[in-house]
């Protein structure tokens, strides 16, 4: 997130509007920053990097789950994400 060191997380759900990530520490709702993760599209890796906004962060099963909304995905990223989700 902006103004903080990078945080490693694990994706648990990816959709057209955003991603849910499991993170080691809570994130503040409304924070913005950059997120990046790889998608396997038609057998090839695609590195998706997006500006995101934290929509929620909950503590569940001993870990924090943060819902990140994509902000202004570029056309190529939208296309690759759509192909990944079909």
C-alpha positions in Angstrom: 0.0 0.0 0.0 1.1 3.6 -0.5 3.8 4.7 1.9 4.4 1.2 3.2 6.8 -1.6 2.4 5.6 -4.3 0.0 3.4 -7.0 1.5 3.4 -10.6 0.4 0.0 -12.1 0.1 -1.9 -15.1 -1.4 -4.8 -14.7 -3.8 -7.9 -16.6 -2.8 -10.5 -15.2 -5.2 -10.1 -13.3 -8.5 -13.0 -11.6 -10.3 -13.5 -8.9 -13.0 -13.6 -6.1 -10.4 -11.0 -7.2 -8.0 -9.2 -9.8 -5.9 -9.3 -11.2 -2.4 -5.9 -11.6 -0.9 -4.8 -13.2 2.4 -2.2 -10.9 4.0 -0.1 -11.2 7.2 -1.3 -7.9 8.7 -4.5 -5.9 8.5 -5.0 -3.3 5.7 -7.0 -0.2 6.3 -10.2 0.2 4.3 -9.9 2.9 1.7 -6.1 2.6 1.4 -4.8 2.5 -2.2 -1.7 1.0 -3.7 -0.4 -1.5 -6.2 -1.0 -5.2 -6.4 0.6 -7.7 -8.7 0.1 -11.4 -9.3 0.4 -13.9 -12.1 -2.5 -15.5 -14.0 -2.2 -18.6 -16.2 -3.9 -17.6 -19.5 -4.1 -20.2 -22.3 -1.1 -22.0 -20.8 1.0 -18.9 -20.6 1.8 -16.7 -17.5 0.5 -13.2 -17.5 1.8 -10.7 -14.8 -1.2 -8.5 -13.8 -0.2 -5.3 -12.1 -3.0 -3.0 -11.0 -3.8 0.0 -8.9 -6.2 -1.2 -6.1 -8.3 0.1 -3.3 -8.9 -1.8 -0.1 -12.7 -2.4 0.2 -12.6 -4.5 3.3 -10.2 -6.4 5.6 -11.5 -9.1 8.0 -9.8 -11.6 10.3 -10.9 -15.1 9.5 -9.4 -18.5 10.4 -6.3 -16.9 11.9 -5.5 -14.7 8.9 -6.5 -11.4 7.3 -8.5 -11.4 4.1 -8.5 -8.1 2.2 -10.8 -7.3 -0.7 -9.0 -5.2 -3.3 -10.9 -3.4 -6.0 -9.1 -2.8 -9.3 -8.9 0.8 -10.3 -8.6 1.7 -14.0 -7.2 -1.6 -15.4 -5.6 -1.2 -18.8 -7.2 -2.8 -21.8 -4.7 -5.6 -22.1 -5.0 -6.5 -18.4 -8.8 -6.5 -18.7 -8.6 -8.8 -21.7 -6.2 -11.2 -20.1 -8.3 -11.3 -16.9 -11.5 -12.0 -18.9 -9.7 -14.9 -20.7 -8.5 -16.3 -17.4 -12.0 -16.2 -15.9 -13.8 -18.0 -18.7 
